[in-house]
Amino acid sequence: MDILLERKSVRKYTNEDVKKWDLDYILRAAMSAPTARNTRCYSFIVIKDKETHKKIAAVHKAAQMVLQAPLTILVVGDQNIAFEGYLPQDCSAATQNILLAATAKRYGSVWCGVYSNEERSKAIEKLFNLPENIKAFSLVVIGKSADNKPPKNGWQPEKIKYEAWK
C-alpha cells in the first residue's frame, strides 16, 4: 500500500541513467498487468535516444520533460488481439504498473497521455512506424527525480458513496 501513496508525477529529472536490472523489473511489472480475457495485447518500446526524445517533444507538447529524462517507455496495444474494445483498460493497467514499479525502484515517473488524442496518437504512431493495428496509448517518462516535493494527499472521503449514489 505504501508504494501507492508514495507515487507522484515527476517532471524534473537528474541525468542519472535507469539501471538495466531496474528497467527489467519495471517491464516485468508492466507485463504482469491484467488484461481482458488474458489477451496480453500490450507491448512496450523503450526509448533512450536523445534525438528520439526531441522528436517526441516536438509532437507531444505536454511531454517536454522527455528532453531531460534518461528513459521513456511507449505503451502500445494491438487492436487485433485486444478483447472487444478493452485495449484502453489493458494498456492503462500496464501503464499504472510501470509507474508503481518505477516508484518502487526509487525513480520518478510521469504518465503522458497519447490515447484518445487523435492528432497526438497519429504523430506518435508515425514517429515509431507502428503498423495500423498497433495503437499508441501512453508515454511514461522515467528517471531519478530532481524534485523533492512530497506526493500529494489524494484522500477525499467525500468521493466515497456506499450502496448507491445518495
Secondary structure, DSSP 8 states (H G I E B T S, - for coil): -HHHHH--B---B-S----HHHHHHHHHHHTTS--GGG---EEEEEE--HHHHHHHHHH-GGGGGGGT-SEEEEEEEETTTSSTT-HHHHHHHHHHHHHHHHHHTT-EEEEEE-TT-HHHHHHHHHHTT--TTEEEEEEEEEE-BS----------GGG--SSS--
